[in-house]
Amino acid sequence: MAQGSTATTILRIAAAAAVVSAIYSKIAHDEFLPGAVIGFVNGAAMSWVEIVVIRTWAEPTLRRLPFLVTLSVRAAALFAVAVLVNAIFVPLFNGFSMAQVGEPQDIVFALSVSLAGSLIISVADLLGIDVLFGIVAGLYHRPRVEERALLFIDLRASTATAARLGGPRFLDFLNAVFADLSNAIIENGGQIHKYVGDEIIATWRLAPGRNEPRILGAWAAARRRIADGAGRYRSEFGLAPEFRAALHAGEVVVGELGSRKKEIALIGDPMNTAARMLEACRALDCPALASAALMDRLAGFPRAVKPRAIPPLPLRGKAEPLALVALAENEATASASALAEL
């Protein structure tokens, strides 16, 4: 996750934890301030452990474990943080003695918060944080029209790779690749909409006017992650992945879909157009195509991305050719990034 995004997320979680802890502290100890301070520190420490330690260092191991095991590991880690923070900060406040650090109600509260936080995070990993929030908040109970930037990613030679690796190993391969690609998307403010076979669909909400080119940054970051991990992939699977991408924008209808199993669906012509652009990438053997409709909505493009104009392209199912640009990595930036890693 980008540093600015990480800091903002940690501060928001810490602020929410401060409010919850202050209310609990008032009820249990008739003190607001100690609970607010301890809650803020707990929230900051717990979110840092989740974002930096668990998601960065432990994620490759945790994603191979069953859901309940992952849930337990997360809860244990967060509970340990809560106990440590309490042991350090509780004695600093009047009205709290060292004997109160281990009071049963405080331990039960810390354990409950740890379990609840771990469950929310684990369920968000299963459903996607945007799906979980959208369903719980009722944001898309009624369909809404939104303007979105769309990123469609498709792995190259996936059929041959599946035949070479076999089904179980190919699924391991997909999980490893999708983890790298998903991290690049989320670090650049995107939402994972759906995994479809060997494809990823990601989206960004667009504000009126020009928007930051985060979708281009996500594509470039995904390319770098796959390139940087090529040796690891070859060592574990005997080959390095490659992917194509289509980047587009437009108005889509967003709403809840399903009864027994719900999801947030995106429906509209831009979704179909992005899929056709991905087909064009295969036909042209091009790493990525971006539509003029998207580029017109972006405030420039990152230095890591090198756009190249191409003639409008006829697409299946479209009456008029679509204005597109081909995307490539800026070789100078890619080289500098590679040197920085040495």
Disulfide bonds with the S-S distance in Angstrom:
none
